[in-house]
Amino acid sequence: MARRAAPPNSGPAYLTPAQFARGPPPPDPNESAFARFVREQLFARTSCRATSTS
């Protein structure tokens, strides 16, 4: 059975090293210190906990 080509503009099925090296997004000048704390600390912990297998 023949293999079919990927559809046009489908892109790679993997992440390139450049995508890993992007780092955090630039800070939003309109974001308050409290909102930044909530986003960086509280939401980051809940997303890590959700992906944990233990």
mmCIF file of the N, C-alpha and C atoms, coordinates in Angstrom:
data_MODEL
# 
_entry.id   MODEL 
# 
loop_
_atom_site.group_PDB 
_atom_site.id 
_atom_site.type_symbol 
_atom_site.label_atom_id 
_atom_site.label_alt_id 
_atom_site.label_comp_id 
_atom_site.label_asym_id 
_atom_site.label_entity_id 
_atom_site.label_seq_id 
_atom_site.pdbx_PDB_ins_code 
_atom_site.Cartn_x 
_atom_site.Cartn_y 
_atom_site.Cartn_z 
_atom_site.occupancy 
_atom_site.B_iso_or_equiv 
_atom_site.pdbx_formal_charge 
_atom_site.auth_seq_id 
_atom_site.auth_comp_id 
_atom_site.auth_asym_id 
_atom_site.auth_atom_id 
_atom_site.pdbx_PDB_model_num 
ATOM 1   N N  . MET A 1 1  ? 0.846  -1.169 0.000  1.00 0.00 ? 1  MET A N  1 
ATOM 2   C CA . MET A 1 1  ? 0.000  0.000  0.000  1.00 0.00 ? 1  MET A CA 1 
ATOM 3   C C  . MET A 1 1  ? 0.901  1.245  0.000  1.00 0.00 ? 1  MET A C  1 
ATOM 4   N N  . ALA A 1 2  ? 0.594  2.207  -0.834 1.00 0.00 ? 2  ALA A N  1 
ATOM 5   C CA . ALA A 1 2  ? 1.423  3.397  -0.974 1.00 0.00 ? 2  ALA A CA 1 
ATOM 6   C C  . ALA A 1 2  ? 1.159  4.387  0.160  1.00 0.00 ? 2  ALA A C  1 
ATOM 7   N N  . ARG A 1 3  ? 2.208  5.109  0.557  1.00 0.00 ? 3  ARG A N  1 
ATOM 8   C CA . ARG A 1 3  ? 2.064  6.147  1.583  1.00 0.00 ? 3  ARG A CA 1 
ATOM 9   C C  . ARG A 1 3  ? 1.646  7.449  0.925  1.00 0.00 ? 3  ARG A C  1 
ATOM 10  N N  . ARG A 1 4  ? 0.767  8.170  1.577  1.00 0.00 ? 4  ARG A N  1 
ATOM 11  C CA . ARG A 1 4  ? 0.297  9.441  1.037  1.00 0.00 ? 4  ARG A CA 1 
ATOM 12  C C  . ARG A 1 4  ? 1.126  10.587 1.593  1.00 0.00 ? 4  ARG A C  1 
ATOM 13  N N  . ALA A 1 5  ? 1.273  11.615 0.808  1.00 0.00 ? 5  ALA A N  1 
ATOM 14  C CA . ALA A 1 5  ? 2.001  12.799 1.239  1.00 0.00 ? 5  ALA A CA 1 
ATOM 15  C C  . ALA A 1 5  ? 1.139  13.621 2.193  1.00 0.00 ? 5  ALA A C  1 
ATOM 16  N N  . ALA A 1 6  ? 1.794  14.411 3.017  1.00 0.00 ? 6  ALA A N  1 
ATOM 17  C CA . ALA A 1 6  ? 1.071  15.279 3.940  1.00 0.00 ? 6  ALA A CA 1 
ATOM 18  C C  . ALA A 1 6  ? 0.364  16.374 3.159  1.00 0.00 ? 6  ALA A C  1 
ATOM 19  N N  . PRO A 1 7  ? -0.742 16.882 3.683  1.00 0.00 ? 7  PRO A N  1 
ATOM 20  C CA . PRO A 1 7  ? -1.427 17.980 3.001  1.00 0.00 ? 7  PRO A CA 1 
ATOM 21  C C  . PRO A 1 7  ? -0.532 19.220 2.919  1.00 0.00 ? 7  PRO A C  1 
ATOM 22  N N  . PRO A 1 8  ? -0.747 20.068 1.941  1.00 0.00 ? 8  PRO A N  1 
ATOM 23  C CA . PRO A 1 8  ? 0.079  21.275 1.825  1.00 0.00 ? 8  PRO A CA 1 
ATOM 24  C C  . PRO A 1 8  ? -0.055 22.170 3.052  1.00 0.00 ? 8  PRO A C  1 
ATOM 25  N N  . ASN A 1 9  ? 1.031  22.822 3.419  1.00 0.00 ? 9  ASN A N  1 
ATOM 26  C CA . ASN A 1 9  ? 1.088  23.743 4.565  1.00 0.00 ? 9  ASN A CA 1 
ATOM 27  C C  . ASN A 1 9  ? 0.766  23.065 5.893  1.00 0.00 ? 9  ASN A C  1 
ATOM 28  N N  . SER A 1 10 ? 1.012  21.783 6.003  1.00 0.00 ? 10 SER A N  1 
ATOM 29  C CA . SER A 1 10 ? 0.725  21.096 7.260  1.00 0.00 ? 10 SER A CA 1 
ATOM 30  C C  . SER A 1 10 ? 1.822  21.319 8.295  1.00 0.00 ? 10 SER A C  1 
ATOM 31  N N  . GLY A 1 11 ? 3.041  21.571 7.877  1.00 0.00 ? 11 GLY A N  1 
ATOM 32  C CA . GLY A 1 11 ? 4.137  21.830 8.804  1.00 0.00 ? 11 GLY A CA 1 
ATOM 33  C C  . GLY A 1 11 ? 4.681  20.560 9.413  1.00 0.00 ? 11 GLY A C  1 
ATOM 34  N N  . PRO A 1 12 ? 5.775  20.685 10.166 1.00 0.00 ? 12 PRO A N  1 
ATOM 35  C CA . PRO A 1 12 ? 6.377  19.497 10.782 1.00 0.00 ? 12 PRO A CA 1 
ATOM 36  C C  . PRO A 1 12 ? 5.526  18.976 11.937 1.00 0.00 ? 12 PRO A C  1 
ATOM 37  N N  . ALA A 1 13 ? 5.652  17.708 12.214 1.00 0.00 ? 13 ALA A N  1 
ATOM 38  C CA . ALA A 1 13 ? 4.896  17.081 13.293 1.00 0.00 ? 13 ALA A CA 1 
ATOM 39  C C  . ALA A 1 13 ? 5.700  17.059 14.590 1.00 0.00 ? 13 ALA A C  1 
ATOM 40  N N  . TYR A 1 14 ? 6.722  17.878 14.693 1.00 0.00 ? 14 TYR A N  1 
ATOM 41  C CA . TYR A 1 14 ? 7.574  17.909 15.877 1.00 0.00 ? 14 TYR A CA 1 
ATOM 42  C C  . TYR A 1 14 ? 7.922  19.365 16.192 1.00 0.00 ? 14 TYR A C  1 
ATOM 43  N N  . LEU A 1 15 ? 8.447  19.601 17.377 1.00 0.00 ? 15 LEU A N  1 
ATOM 44  C CA . LEU A 1 15 ? 8.874  20.944 17.769 1.00 0.00 ? 15 LEU A CA 1 
ATOM 45  C C  . LEU A 1 15 ? 10.360 21.098 17.465 1.00 0.00 ? 15 LEU A C  1 
ATOM 46  N N  . THR A 1 16 ? 10.722 22.176 16.831 1.00 0.00 ? 16 THR A N  1 
ATOM 47  C CA . THR A 1 16 ? 12.118 22.432 16.520 1.00 0.00 ? 16 THR A CA 1 
ATOM 48  C C  . THR A 1 16 ? 12.810 23.007 17.755 1.00 0.00 ? 16 THR A C  1 
ATOM 49  N N  . PRO A 1 17 ? 14.127 22.933 17.839 1.00 0.00 ? 17 PRO A N  1 
ATOM 50  C CA . PRO A 1 17 ? 14.837 23.527 18.981 1.00 0.00 ? 17 PRO A CA 1 
ATOM 51  C C  . PRO A 1 17 ? 14.582 25.024 19.130 1.00 0.00 ? 17 PRO A C  1 
ATOM 52  N N  . ALA A 1 18 ? 14.321 25.725 18.036 1.00 0.00 ? 18 ALA A N  1 
ATOM 53  C CA . ALA A 1 18 ? 14.047 27.162 18.122 1.00 0.00 ? 18 ALA A CA 1 
ATOM 54  C C  . ALA A 1 18 ? 12.747 27.424 18.887 1.00 0.00 ? 18 ALA A C  1 
ATOM 55  N N  . GLN A 1 19 ? 11.786 26.515 18.799 1.00 0.00 ? 19 GLN A N  1 
ATOM 56  C CA . GLN A 1 19 ? 10.531 26.701 19.517 1.00 0.00 ? 19 GLN A CA 1 
ATOM 57  C C  . GLN A 1 19 ? 10.726 26.522 21.018 1.00 0.00 ? 19 GLN A C  1 
ATOM 58  N N  . PHE A 1 20 ? 11.699 25.714 21.420 1.00 0.00 ? 20 PHE A N  1 
ATOM 59  C CA . PHE A 1 20 ? 11.982 25.533 22.841 1.00 0.00 ? 20 PHE A CA 1 
ATOM 60  C C  . PHE A 1 20 ? 12.747 26.724 23.412 1.00 0.00 ? 20 PHE A C  1 
ATOM 61  N N  . ALA A 1 21 ? 13.536 27.408 22.580 1.00 0.00 ? 21 ALA A N  1 
ATOM 62  C CA . ALA A 1 21 ? 14.424 28.467 23.040 1.00 0.00 ? 21 ALA A CA 1 
ATOM 63  C C  . ALA A 1 21 ? 13.760 29.846 23.063 1.00 0.00 ? 21 ALA A C  1 
ATOM 64  N N  . ARG A 1 22 ? 12.491 29.923 22.839 1.00 0.00 ? 22 ARG A N  1 
ATOM 65  C CA . ARG A 1 22 ? 11.826 31.224 22.783 1.00 0.00 ? 22 ARG A CA 1 
ATOM 66  C C  . ARG A 1 22 ? 11.800 31.926 24.128 1.00 0.00 ? 22 ARG A C  1 
ATOM 67  N N  . GLY A 1 23 ? 11.641 31.208 25.207 1.00 0.00 ? 23 GLY A N  1 
ATOM 68  C CA . GLY A 1 23 ? 11.605 31.821 26.521 1.00 0.00 ? 23 GLY A CA 1 
ATOM 69  C C  . GLY A 1 23 ? 10.227 32.393 26.834 1.00 0.00 ? 23 GLY A C  1 
ATOM 70  N N  . PRO A 1 24 ? 10.123 33.093 27.946 1.00 0.00 ? 24 PRO A N  1 
ATOM 71  C CA . PRO A 1 24 ? 8.833  33.650 28.326 1.00 0.00 ? 24 PRO A CA 1 
ATOM 72  C C  . PRO A 1 24 ? 8.444  34.815 27.419 1.00 0.00 ? 24 PRO A C  1 
ATOM 73  N N  . PRO A 1 25 ? 7.160  35.081 27.312 1.00 0.00 ? 25 PRO A N  1 
ATOM 74  C CA . PRO A 1 25 ? 6.739  36.221 26.486 1.00 0.00 ? 25 PRO A CA 1 
ATOM 75  C C  . PRO A 1 25 ? 7.157  37.534 27.119 1.00 0.00 ? 25 PRO A C  1 
ATOM 76  N N  . PRO A 1 26 ? 7.260  38.588 26.353 1.00 0.00 ? 26 PRO A N  1 
ATOM 77  C CA . PRO A 1 26 ? 7.628  39.891 26.923 1.00 0.00 ? 26 PRO A CA 1 
ATOM 78  C C  . PRO A 1 26 ? 6.556  40.377 27.895 1.00 0.00 ? 26 PRO A C  1 
ATOM 79  N N  . PRO A 1 27 ? 6.942  41.093 28.929 1.00 0.00 ? 27 PRO A N  1 
ATOM 80  C CA . PRO A 1 27 ? 5.956  41.527 29.922 1.00 0.00 ? 27 PRO A CA 1 
ATOM 81  C C  . PRO A 1 27 ? 4.949  42.510 29.324 1.00 0.00 ? 27 PRO A C  1 
ATOM 82  N N  . ASP A 1 28 ? 3.727  42.406 29.791 1.00 0.00 ? 28 ASP A N  1 
ATOM 83  C CA . ASP A 1 28 ? 2.662  43.295 29.350 1.00 0.00 ? 28 ASP A CA 1 
ATOM 84  C C  . ASP A 1 28 ? 2.708  44.558 30.205 1.00 0.00 ? 28 ASP A C  1 
ATOM 85  N N  . PRO A 1 29 ? 2.879  45.738 29.607 1.00 0.00 ? 29 PRO A N  1 
ATOM 86  C CA . PRO A 1 29 ? 2.966  46.958 30.420 1.00 0.00 ? 29 PRO A CA 1 
ATOM 87  C C  . PRO A 1 29 ? 1.662  47.300 31.136 1.00 0.00 ? 29 PRO A C  1 
ATOM 88  N N  . ASN A 1 30 ? 0.545  46.742 30.692 1.00 0.00 ? 30 ASN A N  1 
ATOM 89  C CA . ASN A 1 30 ? -0.749 47.030 31.311 1.00 0.00 ? 30 ASN A CA 1 
ATOM 90  C C  . ASN A 1 30 ? -1.124 46.013 32.390 1.00 0.00 ? 30 ASN A C  1 
ATOM 91  N N  . GLU A 1 31 ? -0.273 45.022 32.622 1.00 0.00 ? 31 GLU A N  1 
ATOM 92  C CA . GLU A 1 31 ? -0.575 43.985 33.604 1.00 0.00 ? 31 GLU A CA 1 
ATOM 93  C C  . GLU A 1 31 ? -0.083 44.425 34.989 1.00 0.00 ? 31 GLU A C  1 
ATOM 94  N N  . SER A 1 32 ? -0.929 44.257 35.994 1.00 0.00 ? 32 SER A N  1 
ATOM 95  C CA . SER A 1 32 ? -0.545 44.646 37.347 1.00 0.00 ? 32 SER A CA 1 
ATOM 96  C C  . SER A 1 32 ? 0.390  43.598 37.950 1.00 0.00 ? 32 SER A C  1 
ATOM 97  N N  . ALA A 1 33 ? 1.050  43.968 39.019 1.00 0.00 ? 33 ALA A N  1 
ATOM 98  C CA . ALA A 1 33 ? 1.964  43.039 39.691 1.00 0.00 ? 33 ALA A CA 1 
ATOM 99  C C  . ALA A 1 33 ? 1.193  41.845 40.252 1.00 0.00 ? 33 ALA A C  1 
ATOM 100 N N  . PHE A 1 34 ? -0.002 42.086 40.764 1.00 0.00 ? 34 PHE A N  1 
ATOM 101 C CA . PHE A 1 34 ? -0.805 40.987 41.301 1.00 0.00 ? 34 PHE A CA 1 
ATOM 102 C C  . PHE A 1 34 ? -1.232 40.026 40.190 1.00 0.00 ? 34 PHE A C  1 
ATOM 103 N N  . ALA A 1 35 ? -1.657 40.570 39.050 1.00 0.00 ? 35 ALA A N  1 
ATOM 104 C CA . ALA A 1 35 ? -2.055 39.717 37.931 1.00 0.00 ? 35 ALA A CA 1 
ATOM 105 C C  . ALA A 1 35 ? -0.873 38.905 37.421 1.00 0.00 ? 35 ALA A C  1 
ATOM 106 N N  . ARG A 1 36 ? 0.320  39.517 37.383 1.00 0.00 ? 36 ARG A N  1 
ATOM 107 C CA . ARG A 1 36 ? 1.517  38.786 36.963 1.00 0.00 ? 36 ARG A CA 1 
ATOM 108 C C  . ARG A 1 36 ? 1.834  37.661 37.938 1.00 0.00 ? 36 ARG A C  1 
ATOM 109 N N  . PHE A 1 37 ? 1.706  37.929 39.256 1.00 0.00 ? 37 PHE A N  1 
ATOM 110 C CA . PHE A 1 37 ? 1.944  36.898 40.249 1.00 0.00 ? 37 PHE A CA 1 
ATOM 111 C C  . PHE A 1 37 ? 0.970  35.736 40.081 1.00 0.00 ? 37 PHE A C  1 
ATOM 112 N N  . VAL A 1 38 ? -0.299 36.054 39.886 1.00 0.00 ? 38 VAL A N  1 
ATOM 113 C CA . VAL A 1 38 ? -1.305 35.003 39.718 1.00 0.00 ? 38 VAL A CA 1 
ATOM 114 C C  . VAL A 1 38 ? -0.994 34.165 38.486 1.00 0.00 ? 38 VAL A C  1 
ATOM 115 N N  . ARG A 1 39 ? -0.648 34.830 37.380 1.00 0.00 ? 39 ARG A N  1 
ATOM 116 C CA . ARG A 1 39 ? -0.365 34.100 36.145 1.00 0.00 ? 39 ARG A CA 1 
ATOM 117 C C  . ARG A 1 39 ? 0.881  33.237 36.274 1.00 0.00 ? 39 ARG A C  1 
ATOM 118 N N  . GLU A 1 40 ? 1.962  33.796 36.833 1.00 0.00 ? 40 GLU A N  1 
ATOM 119 C CA . GLU A 1 40 ? 3.226  33.068 36.880 1.00 0.00 ? 40 GLU A CA 1 
ATOM 120 C C  . GLU A 1 40 ? 3.266  31.998 37.956 1.00 0.00 ? 40 GLU A C  1 
ATOM 121 N N  . GLN A 1 41 ? 2.677  32.256 39.112 1.00 0.00 ? 41 GLN A N  1 
ATOM 122 C CA . GLN A 1 41 ? 2.804  31.329 40.231 1.00 0.00 ? 41 GLN A CA 1 
ATOM 123 C C  . GLN A 1 41 ? 1.622  30.383 40.374 1.00 0.00 ? 41 GLN A C  1 
ATOM 124 N N  . LEU A 1 42 ? 0.425  30.925 40.440 1.00 0.00 ? 42 LEU A N  1 
ATOM 125 C CA . LEU A 1 42 ? -0.735 30.079 40.705 1.00 0.00 ? 42 LEU A CA 1 
ATOM 126 C C  . LEU A 1 42 ? -1.153 29.269 39.488 1.00 0.00 ? 42 LEU A C  1 
ATOM 127 N N  . PHE A 1 43 ? -1.267 29.906 38.326 1.00 0.00 ? 43 PHE A N  1 
ATOM 128 C CA . PHE A 1 43 ? -1.682 29.163 37.141 1.00 0.00 ? 43 PHE A CA 1 
ATOM 129 C C  . PHE A 1 43 ? -0.599 28.200 36.687 1.00 0.00 ? 43 PHE A C  1 
ATOM 130 N N  . ALA A 1 44 ? 0.661  28.541 36.873 1.00 0.00 ? 44 ALA A N  1 
ATOM 131 C CA . ALA A 1 44 ? 1.744  27.639 36.480 1.00 0.00 ? 44 ALA A CA 1 
ATOM 132 C C  . ALA A 1 44 ? 1.717  26.373 37.334 1.00 0.00 ? 44 ALA A C  1 
ATOM 133 N N  . ARG A 1 45 ? 1.436  26.514 38.599 1.00 0.00 ? 45 ARG A N  1 
ATOM 134 C CA . ARG A 1 45 ? 1.394  25.339 39.479 1.00 0.00 ? 45 ARG A CA 1 
ATOM 135 C C  . ARG A 1 45 ? 0.217  24.433 39.154 1.00 0.00 ? 45 ARG A C  1 
ATOM 136 N N  . THR A 1 46 ? -0.938 25.007 38.844 1.00 0.00 ? 46 THR A N  1 
ATOM 137 C CA . THR A 1 46 ? -2.086 24.164 38.544 1.00 0.00 ? 46 THR A CA 1 
ATOM 138 C C  . THR A 1 46 ? -1.914 23.458 37.217 1.00 0.00 ? 46 THR A C  1 
ATOM 139 N N  . SER A 1 47 ? -1.243 24.095 36.236 1.00 0.00 ? 47 SER A N  1 
ATOM 140 C CA . SER A 1 47 ? -1.054 23.424 34.950 1.00 0.00 ? 47 SER A CA 1 
ATOM 141 C C  . SER A 1 47 ? -0.028 22.301 35.080 1.00 0.00 ? 47 SER A C  1 
ATOM 142 N N  . CYS A 1 48 ? 1.002  22.482 35.925 1.00 0.00 ? 48 CYS A N  1 
ATOM 143 C CA . CYS A 1 48 ? 1.979  21.414 36.132 1.00 0.00 ? 48 CYS A CA 1 
ATOM 144 C C  . CYS A 1 48 ? 1.344  20.248 36.879 1.00 0.00 ? 48 CYS A C  1 
ATOM 145 N N  . ARG A 1 49 ? 0.495  20.563 37.828 1.00 0.00 ? 49 ARG A N  1 
ATOM 146 C CA . ARG A 1 49 ? -0.154 19.517 38.604 1.00 0.00 ? 49 ARG A CA 1 
ATOM 147 C C  . ARG A 1 49 ? -1.114 18.723 37.719 1.00 0.00 ? 49 ARG A C  1 
ATOM 148 N N  . ALA A 1 50 ? -1.766 19.376 36.770 1.00 0.00 ? 50 ALA A N  1 
ATOM 149 C CA . ALA A 1 50 ? -2.724 18.695 35.901 1.00 0.00 ? 50 ALA A CA 1 
ATOM 150 C C  . ALA A 1 50 ? -2.027 17.714 34.963 1.00 0.00 ? 50 ALA A C  1 
ATOM 151 N N  . THR A 1 51 ? -0.761 17.990 34.592 1.00 0.00 ? 51 THR A N  1 
ATOM 152 C CA . THR A 1 51 ? -0.055 17.101 33.689 1.00 0.00 ? 51 THR A CA 1 
ATOM 153 C C  . THR A 1 51 ? 0.712  16.007 34.420 1.00 0.00 ? 51 THR A C  1 
ATOM 154 N N  . SER A 1 52 ? 0.749  16.077 35.738 1.00 0.00 ? 52 SER A N  1 
ATOM 155 C CA . SER A 1 52 ? 1.480  15.080 36.510 1.00 0.00 ? 52 SER A CA 1 
ATOM 156 C C  . SER A 1 52 ? 0.744  13.742 36.494 1.00 0.00 ? 52 SER A C  1 
ATOM 157 N N  . THR A 1 53 ? 1.508  12.640 36.488 1.00 0.00 ? 53 THR A N  1 
ATOM 158 C CA . THR A 1 53 ? 0.894  11.324 36.455 1.00 0.00 ? 53 THR A CA 1 
ATOM 159 C C  . THR A 1 53 ? 0.812  10.692 37.834 1.00 0.00 ? 53 THR A C  1 
ATOM 160 N N  . SER A 1 54 ? 1.322  11.361 38.866 1.00 0.00 ? 54 SER A N  1 
ATOM 161 C CA . SER A 1 54 ? 1.317  10.747 40.200 1.00 0.00 ? 54 SER A CA 1 
ATOM 162 C C  . SER A 1 54 ? 0.046  11.066 40.960 1.00 0.00 ? 54 SER A C  1 
# 
